[in-house]
Amino acid sequence: MAREITVALVQMAPASTTAEENLRKMGDFVERICSEQPTDLIVFPELSYTGTELGLRATTLAEQAPGHATNYLAKRADDFNTHIVFGMVIKERVESILYNGLACLGPEGNVMAAYHKVHLLGEERQVYRSGFRFFNVDADWGRFGLMIGSDLIFPEAARSLTLDGAELLVLAANWEANHQEQWRAHIISRAAENAVFVAAANRVGEEPTIQFAGDSMLAGPVGEVYTVLEEAIEGYAVATIDLDKVRETREERQLIQFREPNAYRTIVRKY
């Protein structure tokens, strides 16, 4: 019996004026998507709650998880019996420590995970602290891993989640238009080399120094593309996937079984 699930990728341009506006917009997307078809997982872009180029505003927009933003969207997750993954600035109890984070909300209206982005690049490193571990989430239909933006560039991130049992990798991104070719190449590579599904939601629009690419897509375990939003416009794409394809592909290709970890020592050597 197939383990089919329906995944929605939301491609949106967060308003930089007010986080509340973004929260309402995300809630409306959830309602629209789930009113059209039962949906198991909805993925929003990186920092979809706040926007990207925040500077000092990151401190005032940061929230704990659970908190206001997660409570608002958790109600939608509960109403429509779905999982919701969205990007936000997460603060811990120490107010000055901020993370570029993802919150994963479950169909019972609970916070299932709060992930802190591990791979920070450029100016991000001046605002956020790096996370230090990857998270898998257990749904009743399977296990999925959480990644943010440039985590995609580093194959170790996807492989770590895969080795911990992920059948689906969920990526929320703010990927720039001038690096669009790498975007597709990385998604398809991560999917094919791990024999997993990759559901990647990227934002659109622009901020003072960045134009965003959109191109949200869902790729499968042999690198096949299930859906893609090719235009850099707001909207969403929905695909139904069979998670049993992961096991079938791994049995056929032996990608995970025949690894040789003793030969990979240089991978974990500090540069």
MIDO-407538 format. One record per residue (C-alpha): x, y, z; residue number from 1. Coordinates in nm, 4 decimals, decimal comma, always signed. Layout:
# MIDO-407538
[pt [X; Y; Z]; NUM]
...
***
This chain:
# MIDO-407538
[pt [+0,0000; +0,0000; +0,0000]; 1]
[pt [+0,1370; +0,3361; -0,1073]; 2]
[pt [+0,2215; +0,5992; +0,1535]; 3]
[pt [+0,0983; +0,8964; -0,0407]; 4]
[pt [+0,1077; +1,2467; +0,1043]; 5]
[pt [+0,0228; +1,5849; -0,0430]; 6]
[pt [+0,2784; +1,8654; -0,0047]; 7]
[pt [+0,2272; +2,2358; -0,0803]; 8]
[pt [+0,5112; +2,4797; -0,1444]; 9]
[pt [+0,4218; +2,8436; -0,0816]; 10]
[pt [+0,6153; +3,1058; -0,2758]; 11]
[pt [+0,5568; +3,4443; -0,1139]; 12]
[pt [+0,7104; +3,7869; -0,0771]; 13]
[pt [+0,7007; +3,8842; +0,2913]; 14]
[pt [+0,6136; +4,2466; +0,3602]; 15]
[pt [+0,8950; +4,4303; +0,5350]; 16]
[pt [+0,6524; +4,6753; +0,7001]; 17]
[pt [+0,4749; +4,4510; +0,9488]; 18]
[pt [+0,5161; +4,0926; +1,0592]; 19]
[pt [+0,1429; +4,0737; +1,1384]; 20]
[pt [+0,0660; +4,1250; +0,7706]; 21]
[pt [+0,2859; +3,8262; +0,6852]; 22]
[pt [+0,1197; +3,6144; +0,9509]; 23]
[pt [-0,2249; +3,6879; +0,8092]; 24]
[pt [-0,0996; +3,6173; +0,4580]; 25]
[pt [+0,0386; +3,2794; +0,5640]; 26]
[pt [-0,2874; +3,1950; +0,7391]; 27]
[pt [-0,4799; +3,2829; +0,4209]; 28]
[pt [-0,2501; +3,0614; +0,2123]; 29]
[pt [-0,3113; +2,7667; +0,4472]; 30]
[pt [-0,6871; +2,8166; +0,4259]; 31]
[pt [-0,6824; +2,8430; +0,0469]; 32]
[pt [-0,4610; +2,5389; -0,0057]; 33]
[pt [-0,6453; +2,3115; +0,2370]; 34]
[pt [-0,9867; +2,4196; +0,1079]; 35]
[pt [-0,8878; +2,2965; -0,2381]; 36]
[pt [-0,7535; +1,9569; -0,1281]; 37]
[pt [-0,6540; +1,7754; +0,1929]; 38]
[pt [-0,2857; +1,8623; +0,2455]; 39]
[pt [-0,0394; +1,6894; +0,4771]; 40]
[pt [+0,2412; +1,9466; +0,4761]; 41]
[pt [+0,2679; +2,3154; +0,3834]; 42]
[pt [+0,6130; +2,4721; +0,3492]; 43]
[pt [+0,6763; +2,8488; +0,3614]; 44]
[pt [+1,0062; +3,0263; +0,2787]; 45]
[pt [+1,2907; +3,1197; +0,5113]; 46]
[pt [+1,2100; +3,4178; +0,7390]; 47]
[pt [+0,8606; +3,4333; +0,5861]; 48]
[pt [+0,7282; +3,5887; +0,9068]; 49]
[pt [+0,9661; +3,8860; +0,9086]; 50]
[pt [+1,1456; +3,9380; +0,5775]; 51]
[pt [+1,5194; +3,9061; +0,5269]; 52]
[pt [+1,7286; +4,2223; +0,5533]; 53]
[pt [+1,6389; +4,3118; +0,9103]; 54]
[pt [+1,9551; +4,4576; +1,0612]; 55]
[pt [+1,8818; +4,5837; +1,4139]; 56]
[pt [+1,5099; +4,5085; +1,3678]; 57]
[pt [+1,5894; +4,1375; +1,4019]; 58]
[pt [+1,5992; +4,1814; +1,7797]; 59]
[pt [+1,2545; +4,3416; +1,8015]; 60]
[pt [+1,0972; +4,0917; +1,5587]; 61]
[pt [+1,2445; +3,7832; +1,7267]; 62]
[pt [+1,0052; +3,5529; +1,9107]; 63]
[pt [+1,0238; +3,2347; +2,1075]; 64]
[pt [+0,8711; +2,9138; +1,9791]; 65]
[pt [+0,6092; +2,8580; +2,1052]; 66]
[pt [+0,5024; +3,2205; +2,0938]; 67]
[pt [+0,2694; +3,4602; +1,9118]; 68]
[pt [+0,3486; +3,3561; +1,5527]; 69]
[pt [+0,3480; +2,9826; +1,6211]; 70]
[pt [+0,0230; +3,0091; +1,8179]; 71]
[pt [-0,1495; +3,1880; +1,5294]; 72]
[pt [-0,0448; +2,9357; +1,2648]; 73]
[pt [-0,0839; +2,6360; +1,4978]; 74]
[pt [-0,4561; +2,7156; +1,5058]; 75]
[pt [-0,4595; +2,6871; +1,1237]; 76]
[pt [-0,2644; +2,3595; +1,1391]; 77]
[pt [-0,5203; +2,2248; +1,3833]; 78]
[pt [-0,8187; +2,3535; +1,1831]; 79]
[pt [-0,7016; +2,1841; +0,8637]; 80]
[pt [-0,5230; +1,8802; +1,0092]; 81]
[pt [-0,1925; +1,9651; +0,8410]; 82]
[pt [+0,1747; +2,0273; +0,9206]; 83]
[pt [+0,3100; +2,3806; +0,8662]; 84]
[pt [+0,6773; +2,4766; +0,8379]; 85]
[pt [+0,7672; +2,8474; +0,8289]; 86]
[pt [+1,0696; +3,0706; +0,8816]; 87]
[pt [+1,1109; +3,3177; +1,1671]; 88]
[pt [+1,3726; +3,4827; +1,3876]; 89]
[pt [+1,3860; +3,2685; +1,7005]; 90]
[pt [+1,5156; +3,3934; +2,0329]; 91]
[pt [+1,5914; +3,1833; +2,3336]; 92]
[pt [+1,5564; +3,2991; +2,6938]; 93]
[pt [+1,8702; +3,5096; +2,6529]; 94]
[pt [+1,7236; +3,7981; +2,4528]; 95]
[pt [+2,0436; +3,8894; +2,2721]; 96]
[pt [+2,0927; +3,5450; +2,1119]; 97]
[pt [+1,9053; +3,5196; +1,7823]; 98]
[pt [+1,8688; +3,2340; +1,5347]; 99]
[pt [+1,7506; +3,2188; +1,1756]; 100]
[pt [+1,4942; +2,9509; +1,2495]; 101]
[pt [+1,2140; +2,7254; +1,1329]; 102]
[pt [+0,9090; +2,6327; +1,3328]; 103]
[pt [+0,7293; +2,3094; +1,2506]; 104]
[pt [+0,3679; +2,2932; +1,3640]; 105]
[pt [+0,1702; +1,9706; +1,3875]; 106]
[pt [-0,1904; +1,8869; +1,2997]; 107]
[pt [-0,2856; +1,8939; +1,6666]; 108]
[pt [-0,1798; +2,2581; +1,6930]; 109]
[pt [+0,1512; +2,1851; +1,8649]; 110]
[pt [+0,5106; +2,2994; +1,7992]; 111]
[pt [+0,6817; +1,9781; +1,6857]; 112]
[pt [+1,0264; +2,1313; +1,6307]; 113]
[pt [+1,2175; +2,4594; +1,6253]; 114]
[pt [+1,5279; +2,4355; +1,4058]; 115]
[pt [+1,8180; +2,6843; +1,4077]; 116]
[pt [+1,9974; +2,7290; +1,0738]; 117]
[pt [+2,3412; +2,5660; +1,0910]; 118]
[pt [+2,5147; +2,7129; +0,7844]; 119]
[pt [+2,5188; +3,0933; +0,8054]; 120]
[pt [+2,6822; +3,2890; +0,5231]; 121]
[pt [+2,7956; +3,6502; +0,4811]; 122]
[pt [+2,6141; +3,9163; +0,6837]; 123]
[pt [+2,3921; +3,6565; +0,8516]; 124]
[pt [+2,6859; +3,5750; +1,0749]; 125]
[pt [+2,6719; +3,9250; +1,2225]; 126]
[pt [+2,3055; +3,8915; +1,3226]; 127]
[pt [+2,2459; +3,5264; +1,4075]; 128]
[pt [+2,4140; +3,2491; +1,5982]; 129]
[pt [+2,4663; +2,9192; +1,4168]; 130]
[pt [+2,2640; +2,6174; +1,5163]; 131]
[pt [+2,4607; +2,3013; +1,5873]; 132]
[pt [+2,2265; +2,0114; +1,5152]; 133]
[pt [+1,9773; +1,8963; +1,2539]; 134]
[pt [+1,6182; +1,7991; +1,3302]; 135]
[pt [+1,3948; +1,5275; +1,1948]; 136]
[pt [+1,0231; +1,5424; +1,2636]; 137]
[pt [+0,8075; +1,2315; +1,3023]; 138]
[pt [+0,4651; +1,2589; +1,1411]; 139]
[pt [+0,2192; +0,9713; +1,1414]; 140]
[pt [+0,2999; +0,9180; +0,7714]; 141]
[pt [+0,6811; +0,9312; +0,7939]; 142]
[pt [+0,9913; +1,1220; +0,9008]; 143]
[pt [+1,1038; +1,4515; +0,7458]; 144]
[pt [+1,4089; +1,6700; +0,8050]; 145]
[pt [+1,4344; +2,0498; +0,8312]; 146]
[pt [+1,6811; +2,2679; +0,6403]; 147]
[pt [+1,7142; +2,6419; +0,5749]; 148]
[pt [+1,8584; +2,8211; +0,2730]; 149]
[pt [+2,2338; +2,7687; +0,2465]; 150]
[pt [+2,2106; +2,4396; +0,4394]; 151]
[pt [+2,1282; +2,3093; +0,0908]; 152]
[pt [+2,4788; +2,3885; -0,0350]; 153]
[pt [+2,6423; +2,1535; +0,2140]; 154]
[pt [+2,5739; +1,7874; +0,1266]; 155]
[pt [+2,6548; +1,6866; +0,4844]; 156]
[pt [+2,3292; +1,8467; +0,6048]; 157]
[pt [+2,1030; +1,6404; +0,3795]; 158]
[pt [+2,3096; +1,3254; +0,4377]; 159]
[pt [+2,2966; +1,3669; +0,8164]; 160]
[pt [+1,9178; +1,3932; +0,8101]; 161]
[pt [+1,8961; +1,0986; +0,5714]; 162]
[pt [+2,1115; +0,8773; +0,7915]; 163]
[pt [+1,8836; +0,9696; +1,0808]; 164]
[pt [+1,5863; +0,8321; +0,8913]; 165]
[pt [+1,4468; +1,1191; +0,6819]; 166]
[pt [+1,2490; +1,0226; +0,3725]; 167]
[pt [+1,1654; +1,3820; +0,2887]; 168]
[pt [+1,3788; +1,6941; +0,3299]; 169]
[pt [+1,1916; +2,0210; +0,3824]; 170]
[pt [+1,3846; +2,3313; +0,2773]; 171]
[pt [+1,2734; +2,6896; +0,3427]; 172]
[pt [+1,4873; +2,9377; +0,1503]; 173]
[pt [+1,5628; +3,2988; +0,0583]; 174]
[pt [+1,7613; +3,2067; -0,2519]; 175]
[pt [+1,8936; +3,4906; -0,4658]; 176]
[pt [+1,8073; +3,5299; -0,8344]; 177]
[pt [+2,1736; +3,5577; -0,9379]; 178]
[pt [+2,2381; +3,2051; -0,8057]; 179]
[pt [+1,9334; +3,0362; -0,9575]; 180]
[pt [+2,1236; +2,7725; -1,1577]; 181]
[pt [+2,2863; +2,6362; -0,8407]; 182]
[pt [+1,9440; +2,6245; -0,6727]; 183]
[pt [+1,8043; +2,3618; -0,9088]; 184]
[pt [+2,1311; +2,1708; -0,9280]; 185]
[pt [+2,1601; +2,1458; -0,5495]; 186]
[pt [+1,7982; +2,0373; -0,4968]; 187]
[pt [+1,8121; +1,7609; -0,7564]; 188]
[pt [+2,1568; +1,6488; -0,6360]; 189]
[pt [+2,0483; +1,6283; -0,2693]; 190]
[pt [+1,7407; +1,4288; -0,3703]; 191]
[pt [+1,9195; +1,1843; -0,6010]; 192]
[pt [+2,2327; +1,1268; -0,3911]; 193]
[pt [+2,0258; +1,0426; -0,0812]; 194]
[pt [+1,7242; +0,8848; -0,2550]; 195]
[pt [+1,4883; +1,1218; -0,0724]; 196]
[pt [+1,2205; +1,3723; -0,1632]; 197]
[pt [+1,3196; +1,7402; -0,1333]; 198]
[pt [+1,0411; +1,9964; -0,0893]; 199]
[pt [+1,1957; +2,3409; -0,1367]; 200]
[pt [+0,9976; +2,6640; -0,0895]; 201]
[pt [+1,1763; +2,9818; -0,1971]; 202]
[pt [+1,0598; +3,3405; -0,1594]; 203]
[pt [+1,0083; +3,6011; -0,4312]; 204]
[pt [+1,0218; +3,9798; -0,4472]; 205]
[pt [+1,3111; +4,2008; -0,3494]; 206]
[pt [+1,4639; +4,3801; -0,0539]; 207]
[pt [+1,7141; +4,6687; -0,0643]; 208]
[pt [+2,0104; +4,4639; -0,1899]; 209]
[pt [+1,8607; +4,1269; -0,2872]; 210]
[pt [+1,6348; +3,9992; -0,5660]; 211]
[pt [+1,4862; +3,6569; -0,4883]; 212]
[pt [+1,4519; +3,3735; -0,7386]; 213]
[pt [+1,1327; +3,1861; -0,6536]; 214]
[pt [+1,1565; +2,8597; -0,8507]; 215]
[pt [+1,0122; +2,6565; -0,5613]; 216]
[pt [+1,0236; +2,2879; -0,6459]; 217]
[pt [+0,9719; +1,9340; -0,5244]; 218]
[pt [+1,2176; +1,6697; -0,6426]; 219]
[pt [+1,2067; +1,2935; -0,5924]; 220]
[pt [+1,4475; +1,0126; -0,5033]; 221]
[pt [+1,5824; +0,9615; -0,8551]; 222]
[pt [+1,6085; +1,3362; -0,9215]; 223]
[pt [+1,2701; +1,3626; -1,0920]; 224]
[pt [+1,0784; +1,6915; -1,0593]; 225]
[pt [+0,7202; +1,6639; -0,9342]; 226]
[pt [+0,6303; +2,0309; -0,9425]; 227]
[pt [+0,8008; +2,3662; -0,9883]; 228]
[pt [+0,6877; +2,7297; -0,9735]; 229]
[pt [+0,9024; +2,8617; -1,2564]; 230]
[pt [+0,7843; +3,2230; -1,2470]; 231]
[pt [+0,9068; +3,4503; -0,9681]; 232]
[pt [+0,5543; +3,5367; -0,8544]; 233]
[pt [+0,3534; +3,4730; -0,5395]; 234]
[pt [+0,1586; +3,1504; -0,5406]; 235]
[pt [+0,1844; +2,7862; -0,4468]; 236]
[pt [+0,2471; +2,4467; -0,6023]; 237]
[pt [+0,1009; +2,1199; -0,4789]; 238]
[pt [+0,2211; +1,7644; -0,5443]; 239]
[pt [+0,1250; +1,4207; -0,4174]; 240]
[pt [+0,4200; +1,1898; -0,3546]; 241]
[pt [+0,4582; +0,8272; -0,2494]; 242]
[pt [+0,7119; +0,7950; +0,0319]; 243]
[pt [+0,7512; +0,4221; -0,0422]; 244]
[pt [+0,9550; +0,5300; -0,3473]; 245]
[pt [+1,2388; +0,6142; -0,1072]; 246]
[pt [+1,2728; +0,2546; +0,0126]; 247]
[pt [+1,2308; +0,1168; -0,3387]; 248]
[pt [+1,5006; +0,3454; -0,4812]; 249]
[pt [+1,7454; +0,2660; -0,2003]; 250]
[pt [+1,6942; -0,1069; -0,2433]; 251]
[pt [+1,7597; -0,0771; -0,6148]; 252]
[pt [+2,0522; +0,1681; -0,6058]; 253]
[pt [+2,2117; +0,0686; -0,2710]; 254]
[pt [+2,3068; +0,4333; -0,2092]; 255]
[pt [+2,2883; +0,4161; +0,1680]; 256]
[pt [+2,3699; +0,0498; +0,2323]; 257]
[pt [+2,7067; +0,0510; +0,0545]; 258]
[pt [+2,8544; +0,3654; +0,2007]; 259]
[pt [+3,2169; +0,3355; +0,3246]; 260]
[pt [+3,2414; +0,5726; +0,6256]; 261]
[pt [+3,5996; +0,4728; +0,7070]; 262]
[pt [+3,7069; +0,6409; +0,3836]; 263]
[pt [+3,5314; +0,9691; +0,4636]; 264]
[pt [+3,7372; +1,0956; +0,7574]; 265]
[pt [+3,8412; +1,4172; +0,5825]; 266]
[pt [+3,4753; +1,5250; +0,5644]; 267]
[pt [+3,4614; +1,5950; +0,9373]; 268]
[pt [+3,8099; +1,7463; +0,9662]; 269]
[pt [+3,7938; +2,1158; +1,0597]; 270]
[pt [+3,9247; +2,3246; +0,7689]; 271]
***
